[in-house]
């Protein structure tokens, strides 16, 4: 039977099970053997990580060719403008590539958001704002590079959704199993009744 785990990765955790020597790893939170992350989150990013023992599903969730939308809540330095949001949505030239069109919108600080440890560095006279950014790529540090290029450096980055899988009410460091019916619903596939 296929296993799918949703995990709220805390800040500072490395997306691997083998020891890192400097940071906590997935093994410190998830005592389940033979599952692997479908994609990654940088050590300084937080939020939804999907783990599974199904190689086909892992590929479907992680490989860019499937164009699975991923939504991030991004706290940026400064009051983001409509012009910057439009640039993020149209695609940003990062030098080595131009990002695909995205969905970018200004949002209030997400409800029920946990305090990050360590806290975000604030500057007394510079405001911050939150955006929801949905991309279909996932290149190395792409969201951070996109916001920086538009003049709004990322202070905090939380992945809230991958396709139909959502972070929901998971606290940092918590995980939950996804049952076969929920997976079938999200992936719109028939439930294996064997």
C-alpha positions in Angstrom: 0.0 0.0 0.0 1.4 3.4 -1.0 2.4 5.7 1.8 2.1 9.5 1.5 3.1 11.8 4.3 2.5 15.6 4.6 5.1 17.3 6.8 5.4 20.9 7.9 9.2 21.4 7.7 10.5 23.8 10.2 13.1 26.5 9.5 16.6 25.1 9.8 15.8 21.5 8.9 17.6 19.8 6.0 15.5 17.8 3.5 17.3 14.5 3.9 17.3 11.6 6.3 21.0 11.1 6.6 22.8 13.1 9.3 23.9 16.5 8.3 26.2 17.3 11.2 25.0 20.9 11.6 21.2 20.8 11.2 18.3 18.6 12.2 17.1 16.3 9.4 13.9 14.6 8.4 14.9 11.6 10.5 14.6 13.8 13.7 10.9 14.3 13.0 9.6 11.3 10.9 10.2 7.8 12.2 9.0 6.0 9.0 11.4 3.9 6.9 11.7 3.8 3.2 10.0 7.1 2.3 11.6 9.9 0.3 10.9 13.6 -0.2 9.1 14.5 -3.4 11.0 17.7 -4.1 13.0 19.8 -1.6 12.8 22.9 0.5 15.9 24.9 1.3 17.1 24.7 4.9 15.9 28.3 5.5 12.5 27.7 4.0 9.5 26.3 5.9 6.2 24.5 5.1 4.8 21.7 3.1 7.0 18.8 2.1 5.5 15.6 0.7 7.2 12.3 1.3 6.3 8.9 -0.3 7.4 5.4 -0.9 5.9 5.5 -4.4 8.6 6.4 -7.0 6.0 7.2 -9.7 4.2 9.6 -7.4 7.4 11.1 -6.2 8.3 11.8 -9.9 4.8 13.2 -10.6 5.0 15.6 -7.7 8.6 16.7 -8.1 9.5 16.8 -11.8 9.1 20.2 -13.5 7.7 18.5 -16.7 4.5 17.9 -14.8 4.0 21.7 -14.1 2.4 21.0 -10.7 1.5 24.4 -9.1 3.2 25.2 -5.8 2.0 28.1 -3.7 4.3 29.9 -1.3 3.5 32.5 1.3 6.3 35.0 1.1 7.1 37.8 3.5 9.1 40.4 1.7 11.0 43.5 2.9 9.0 46.7 1.9 5.5 47.5 0.8 5.2 45.5 -2.4 3.7 47.4 -5.4 1.2 46.3 -8.0 4.0 46.8 -10.6 6.2 44.3 -8.8 3.3 41.8 -8.5 2.7 42.1 -12.2 6.4 41.5 -12.9 6.3 38.4 -10.8 3.2 37.2 -12.6 4.5 37.8 -16.1 7.9 36.2 -15.5 11.2 37.5 -14.2 14.5 37.5 -16.1 16.9 36.0 -13.5 19.9 36.0 -15.9 20.3 32.3 -16.4 16.6 31.8 -17.2 13.3 33.7 -17.4 10.6 32.3 -15.0 7.3 31.0 -16.3 4.2 33.1 -15.8 3.0 32.8 -12.2 0.2 34.0 -10.0 1.2 36.7 -7.5 -1.1 38.5 -5.1 -0.8 40.7 -2.0 -2.2 38.9 1.0 -2.6 39.6 4.8 -0.2 37.7 7.1 -1.6 34.1 6.9 -4.0 33.4 9.8 -2.6 31.1 12.5 0.9 31.6 11.4 3.4 30.2 13.8 6.4 32.2 15.2 9.6 31.3 13.4 12.7 30.2 15.4 14.9 32.1 15.0 12.7 35.1 14.4 12.8 37.0 11.1 15.2 40.0 11.1 13.2 43.2 11.0 14.4 46.7 10.3 12.7 49.4 12.4 11.9 51.8 9.6 11.2 49.4 6.8 7.8 47.8 6.6 7.2 44.2 5.4 4.4 42.7 3.3 3.1 39.2 2.4 2.4 37.8 -1.0 1.0 34.5 -2.2 3.2 33.3 -5.2 2.2 30.2 -7.2 4.8 28.9 -9.6 4.9 25.7 -11.8 8.7 25.5 -11.8 10.9 25.0 -8.8 14.5 25.9 -9.6 17.1 26.4 -6.9 16.0 29.4 -4.7 13.7 30.6 -7.4 11.2 32.4 -5.3 13.9 34.2 -3.3 15.6 35.2 -6.6 12.3 36.4 -8.1 11.4 38.7 -5.2 14.9 40.1 -4.9 15.0 40.8 -8.6 11.9 42.9 -8.3 13.4 44.9 -5.4 11.7 43.0 -2.5 14.0 40.6 -0.7 12.4 37.6 0.9 12.5 37.5 4.7 10.4 34.4 5.2 9.3 31.7 2.8 6.6 29.1 3.5 5.3 26.5 1.0 1.5 26.2 1.6 0.4 24.0 -1.3 1.6 21.5 -3.8 -1.0 20.7 -6.4 -4.1 19.6 -4.3 -2.0 18.9 -1.2 -2.2 21.7 1.4 -0.3 22.5 4.6 -3.6 22.9 6.4 -3.3 22.9 10.3 0.0 21.1 10.6 2.3 22.8 13.1 6.0 23.0 12.4 7.6 19.5 12.9 4.2 17.7 12.6 3.3 15.2 9.9 0.3 13.2 8.9 -0.5 10.3 6.7 -2.7 10.8 3.7 -5.2 7.9 3.2 -5.9 6.3 -0.2 -9.3 8.0 -0.7 -7.8 11.5 -0.1 -4.9 10.7 -2.5 -7.3 9.5 -5.2 -9.4 12.6 -4.7 -6.5 14.9 -5.0 -4.8 13.1 -7.9 -8.2 12.3 -9.5 -7.3 8.7 -9.9 -9.3 5.5 -9.1 -8.8 4.1 -5.6 -7.1 0.7 -5.7 -9.5 -1.6 -3.9 -7.2 -4.7 -3.7 
